[in-house]
Amino acid sequence: MIDIYELLDLIVNLDGSDLHLVVDDPPTIRVHGHLVRQKQYGNLTPEQTEYMTKQIAPERSLRELEEFRGADFGFSFGNKARFRVSLFMQKNTVALNLRLIPYKLMTFEEIGLDKSVQDLCIQPRGLILVTGPTGSGKTTTLATMINHINETRDCHIITIEDPIEYYHTHKVSVISQREVGVDVPTFDMGVIKALRQDPDVILVGEMRDLATISAAVRAAETGHLVFSTLHTTGAARTVDRIVDVFPFDQQEQIRTQLAGNLLAVISQALIPKVGGGRVAAFEIMICTPAIRHMIRDRKTHSILSAIQTGSQLGMKTLDTSLFELYTKRLIEKEEMLRLAERPDELLEKLGEQVPDYMRSDDGQTRRPTGYGPQTGGQGPTPPGYGPQQSRR
């Protein structure tokens, strides 16, 4: 039988981000965005994937796999790394995905986030959202922000995660980490219970449904600093997505609540870096009175323009971030254009001619296939920021 710990050593040594274990295929590691089959192990058998599952899965996850045909849990690999493990069934056999989460927490400088984002961590109340497709590094960004608060503020921080990924130690703050399915039944119940536990800061791992969104917004409204994530791209789309979750007769109310409590939306994407690894590009929206009016008055289509004119306040469009990375020779031009909202404008800034296929008959931009911001579930899942970073 193959020892899964041998494969975990291999993913760490290869600077990989994911390990895929599927019957009838060799163990496969994603390294800097590319799948690398470990053919020396041969194709996996059902007995091998079941054996490796039992090596690391707790009893509750095995029961969940049996009952619901899938389970997620966190797993610590000695002092080398931590993994987020997803068990699932395919062709009536057990399959595993293990995503590597390093123990080392990154700094704002290592991530590439501006001081305007760091300054958000001193706010006493409000809602801060980190958004992007799966694999864009949202968990790493949130962990950096929580760690900064933990090191600099006298707070009680409560996190509600599924599963716990980064382990935080008590520093200046007291930090309580609760895992859905282990310490608390659901995200929304975790937030509701947290309000009775003297919190200053609450991290909600993901706003998956109406109940969780309502609880998170309510927590911000009642005087707490709340962090969470969504699988959306861009601030305007994020606001629209939240509003659309609610029934029509409640949408006016949630717009008003968001307008009053949203502090910032940080949208991000991870991009292949010249020379290997990944680098992050960000859109940063900080709520101003003007943006609050846009949210309240259903004018989210104007938010991007407000971001473009808000650079002095620390705001930044994704295109600006992409252009900066390209001019620093950190990413290729093709990657910049692939993710840009307006690839034609970036080409014009470079003094290059805009191809006809980027324009429609009326002269406006027409985004070609493969261009524009990634959305959840599209395209290959990128690895982390560089060596061994979380991709959630």
C-alpha positions in Angstrom: 0.0 0.0 0.0 1.1 3.6 -0.7 1.7 5.6 2.5 -0.1 8.9 2.2 2.6 10.5 4.4 5.1 9.8 1.7 2.9 11.7 -0.8 2.5 14.6 1.7 6.3 14.9 2.0 6.4 15.0 -1.8 3.9 17.8 -2.2 5.8 19.9 0.4 9.2 19.2 -1.3 7.8 20.0 -4.8 6.2 23.3 -3.5 2.9 22.0 -4.6 -0.5 23.3 -3.7 -2.9 20.3 -4.2 -2.7 16.6 -4.1 -5.3 14.6 -6.1 -5.9 10.9 -5.3 -8.3 9.3 -7.8 -8.7 5.7 -8.7 -7.3 4.6 -12.1 -4.9 7.6 -12.2 -1.5 8.1 -10.4 -1.2 10.5 -7.5 -1.2 13.9 -9.0 0.2 17.2 -7.6 -0.6 20.7 -8.8 2.7 22.6 -9.0 2.5 26.3 -9.9 -0.8 25.7 -11.7 0.1 22.6 -13.6 -0.9 19.0 -12.8 2.1 16.7 -12.4 1.4 13.0 -12.3 3.6 10.9 -10.1 3.8 8.0 -12.4 6.3 6.1 -10.3 3.4 5.1 -8.1 1.2 3.7 -10.9 -2.5 4.0 -11.1 -4.3 4.0 -7.8 -6.7 1.2 -6.9 -9.9 1.5 -4.8 -8.2 -0.3 -2.0 -5.4 2.3 -2.0 -7.5 5.4 -1.9 -9.6 3.8 0.9 -6.5 2.9 2.9 -5.1 6.4 2.6 -8.4 7.9 3.6 -8.4 5.9 6.8 -4.8 7.0 7.5 -5.8 10.6 8.0 -9.6 11.0 8.3 -11.2 11.3 11.8 -14.1 9.0 12.6 -16.7 11.7 12.2 -15.5 12.4 8.6 -15.7 8.7 7.7 -19.2 8.6 9.0 -20.1 11.8 7.0 -18.5 10.2 3.9 -20.7 7.1 4.4 -23.9 9.1 5.0 -23.5 12.1 2.6 -20.9 10.7 0.1 -18.5 13.5 1.0 -16.7 15.2 3.9 -14.2 18.0 4.6 -11.8 18.3 7.4 -8.4 19.9 8.4 -5.3 17.8 8.9 -1.9 18.7 10.4 1.2 17.0 8.9 3.6 17.3 11.8 5.3 20.6 11.9 5.6 20.8 8.1 2.2 21.9 6.9 -1.5 21.7 7.3 -4.0 20.4 4.7 -7.6 21.0 4.0 -8.9 17.6 2.9 -12.0 17.0 0.8 -13.3 13.4 0.6 -15.8 12.5 -2.1 -17.1 9.6 -4.1 -16.6 9.1 -7.8 -17.5 6.0 -9.8 -18.5 4.5 -6.4 -14.9 4.8 -5.1 -13.3 7.2 -2.6 -11.3 10.1 -4.0 -9.3 12.8 -2.1 -8.2 16.3 -2.7 -5.7 17.7 -0.2 -4.9 21.4 -0.3 -1.7 22.5 1.4 -1.9 25.3 3.9 1.5 26.5 5.2 2.0 27.2 8.9 3.7 30.5 8.2 1.4 33.5 8.0 2.2 36.1 5.4 2.7 39.8 5.9 0.8 42.5 3.9 4.0 43.2 2.1 4.5 39.6 1.0 0.9 39.4 -0.2 1.2 42.8 -2.0 -1.6 44.6 -0.2 -1.6 48.3 0.2 -1.5 50.2 3.5 -5.1 51.2 3.0 -6.1 47.5 3.6 -3.9 47.3 6.7 -5.6 50.4 8.0 -9.0 48.7 7.8 -7.9 46.4 10.6 -8.1 49.2 13.1 -11.8 49.8 12.4 -14.0 49.1 15.5 -17.1 47.9 13.5 -18.3 47.2 10.0 -18.2 44.5 7.3 -15.0 43.7 5.2 -15.4 41.2 2.3 -12.6 39.4 0.5 -13.8 38.0 -2.7 -12.6 36.1 -5.7 -12.9 32.7 -7.4 -11.8 29.4 -5.8 -8.1 29.4 -5.5 -7.5 33.1 -5.5 -6.0 33.2 -2.0 -8.9 34.6 0.0 -8.1 32.5 3.0 -4.5 33.7 3.0 -5.5 37.3 2.8 -8.0 36.9 5.7 -5.4 35.1 7.8 -3.0 38.0 7.3 -5.5 40.5 8.4 -6.6 38.5 11.4 -3.0 37.9 12.4 -2.3 41.7 12.2 -5.2 42.4 14.5 -4.0 39.6 16.8 -0.6 41.2 17.0 -1.7 44.8 17.5 -5.1 45.0 19.1 -6.6 44.1 22.5 -9.5 42.1 21.1 -11.5 39.0 21.4 -11.4 37.4 17.9 -13.8 34.6 17.0 -13.5 32.7 13.8 -16.1 30.4 12.3 -14.5 28.2 9.6 -15.2 25.0 7.6 -12.7 23.6 8.3 -10.1 25.6 10.3 -7.2 26.2 8.0 -4.7 28.6 9.6 -4.1 28.0 13.3 -3.7 31.3 15.2 -2.0 31.5 18.6 -3.0 34.0 21.3 -0.9 37.2 21.0 -2.2 40.6 22.1 -5.7 39.4 21.3 -7.6 36.4 22.6 -8.6 34.2 19.6 -11.2 31.5 19.6 -11.4 29.3 16.4 -14.6 27.3 15.9 -15.0 24.7 13.2 -18.4 24.1 11.5 -19.5 20.5 12.2 -17.2 20.2 15.2 -17.6 23.2 17.5 -20.8 24.7 15.9 -23.5 23.3 13.6 -23.6 26.0 10.9 -22.0 29.3 9.9 -25.1 31.3 10.8 -25.5 29.6 14.2 -21.8 30.3 14.8 -22.3 34.0 14.3 -25.4 34.1 16.4 -23.7 32.3 19.3 -20.6 34.4 18.9 -22.6 37.6 19.7 -23.0 36.2 23.2 -19.3 35.6 23.7 -18.0 39.2 24.0 -16.5 39.4 20.5 -14.7 42.4 19.0 -13.9 40.8 15.7 -15.7 37.9 14.0 -14.5 36.0 10.9 -17.1 34.1 9.0 -15.3 31.7 6.7 -17.8 32.0 3.9 -21.2 33.7 3.4 -22.9 30.7 1.7 -26.5 31.5 2.2 -29.2 34.0 3.2 -29.0 33.0 6.9 -25.3 33.5 7.1 -25.3 36.8 5.2 -28.1 38.1 7.5 -26.2 37.0 10.6 -22.9 38.6 9.4 -24.5 41.9 8.4 -26.4 42.0 11.7 -23.1 41.4 13.6 -21.5 44.3 11.8 -24.6 46.4 12.5 -24.5 45.8 16.2 -20.9 47.1 16.6 -18.5 44.4 15.6 -15.8 44.2 12.9 -16.8 41.3 10.7 -14.7 39.6 7.9 -16.1 37.2 5.4 -15.7 35.9 1.8 -17.7 35.4 -1.4 -16.9 33.7 -4.6 -17.5 36.9 -6.6 -15.3 39.2 -8.7 -15.4 42.9 -8.2 -17.1 45.1 -5.6 -20.2 45.9 -7.8 -20.8 42.2 -8.5 -20.4 41.4 -4.8 -23.0 43.9 -3.7 -25.4 42.7 -6.4 -24.8 39.0 -5.5 -25.6 39.7 -1.8 -28.8 41.6 -2.7 -29.9 38.9 -5.1 -29.8 36.2 -2.4 -32.7 37.9 -0.7 -36.4 37.8 -1.7 -37.5 40.8 -3.6 -39.4 42.3 -0.7 -36.3 42.2 1.5 -33.8 43.6 -1.1 -34.4 47.3 -0.2 -33.6 46.5 3.5 -30.4 44.7 2.7 -29.2 47.5 0.4 -29.8 49.9 3.3 -27.9 47.6 5.7 -25.0 47.2 3.3 -24.8 50.9 2.6 -24.6 51.6 6.3 -22.2 48.8 7.3 -20.0 47.7 4.4 -16.4 49.1 5.0 -14.6 47.6 2.0 -14.5 44.9 -0.7 -11.2 43.4 -1.6 -11.4 41.3 -4.8 -8.4 39.3 -5.9 -7.0 37.0 -8.5 -3.8 34.9 -8.5 -1.7 35.0 -11.7 1.2 32.9 -12.9 4.4 34.8 -12.1 7.3 35.3 -14.4 9.9 32.8 -13.2 7.5 30.6 -11.4 5.0 30.9 -8.5 2.0 33.1 -8.3 1.4 36.8 -7.6 -1.9 38.5 -6.5 -3.7 41.3 -8.3 -6.4 43.2 -6.3 -9.4 45.5 -6.7 -9.8 47.5 -3.5 -13.0 49.4 -2.9 -13.3 51.4 0.3 -16.8 52.7 1.1 -17.2 56.4 0.8 -20.4 58.4 1.3 -20.7 58.5 -2.5 -20.4 54.7 -2.8 -22.8 54.2 0.1 -25.4 56.2 -1.9 -24.7 54.1 -5.0 -25.4 50.9 -3.0 -28.6 52.3 -1.5 -29.9 53.8 -4.7 -29.3 50.7 -6.9 -26.4 52.4 -8.8 -23.8 49.7 -8.3 -22.9 50.0 -12.0 -21.2 53.3 -11.0 -19.0 51.8 -8.3 -16.1 51.0 -10.7 -15.9 54.7 -11.7 -15.8 55.6 -8.0 -12.9 53.2 -7.5 -11.1 54.7 -10.5 -11.3 58.2 -8.9 -10.6 57.1 -5.4 -6.9 56.3 -5.6 -6.0 58.9 -3.0 -8.2 57.0 -0.5 -6.3 53.8 -1.2 -8.8 52.4 -3.8 -7.5 50.5 -6.9 -9.1 48.8 -9.9 -8.1 45.4 -10.9 -6.8 46.8 -14.2 -4.5 49.2 -12.4 -3.2 46.4 -10.2 -2.6 44.2 -13.3 -0.8 47.0 -15.1 1.5 47.6 -12.2 2.4 43.9 -12.0 3.1 43.9 -15.8 5.3 47.0 -15.7 7.2 45.5 -12.8 7.8 42.5 -15.1 6.1 40.2 -12.6 3.4 38.9 -15.1 3.2 38.3 -18.8 1.2 40.7 -21.0 -1.1 37.8 -22.0 -2.1 37.2 -18.3 -2.7 40.9 -17.8 -5.1 41.1 -20.7 -6.8 37.8 -19.9 -7.9 39.1 -16.5 -8.5 42.8 -17.3 -11.9 44.5 -17.3 -10.8 46.7 -20.2 -7.9 45.0 -22.0 -8.2 47.6 -24.8 -7.4 50.5 -22.4 -4.4 48.7 -21.1 -3.1 48.2 -24.6 -3.6 51.9 -25.3 -1.6 52.7 -22.2 1.2 50.6 -23.6 0.9 52.6 -26.9 -0.2 49.5 -28.8 -2.9 49.1 -31.3 -6.2 47.6 -30.1 -7.1 44.6 -32.3 -10.4 44.8 -34.1 -11.7 41.7 -32.3 -11.7 43.6 -29.0 -14.1 46.1 -30.4 -17.8 45.8 -31.4 -19.4 47.5 -34.3 -20.1 50.6 -32.2 -16.4 50.9 -31.2 -17.0 49.7 -27.6 -14.9 47.0 -26.0 -15.8 43.5 -26.8 -14.1 41.1 -24.4 -12.8 38.0 -26.4 -13.1 34.5 -25.1 -10.7 33.9 -22.3 -10.4 37.6 -21.3 -11.9 39.4 -18.4 -12.0 38.6 -14.7 -12.3 35.0 -13.7 -15.5 33.8 -12.2 -16.0 30.9 -9.8 -15.6 27.6 -11.3 -14.0 28.8 -14.6 -10.5 28.1 -15.8 -7.8 26.2 -14.0 -7.5 26.5 -10.3 -4.3 28.5 -9.5 -2.0 27.7 -6.7 -1.1 30.1 -3.8 0.8 33.3 -3.7 4.1 31.5 -4.0 5.7 28.8 -1.9 3.0 26.7 -0.3 0.1 29.2 0.1 -3.6 28.6 0.7 -5.7 28.9 -2.4 -9.2 29.1 -1.0 
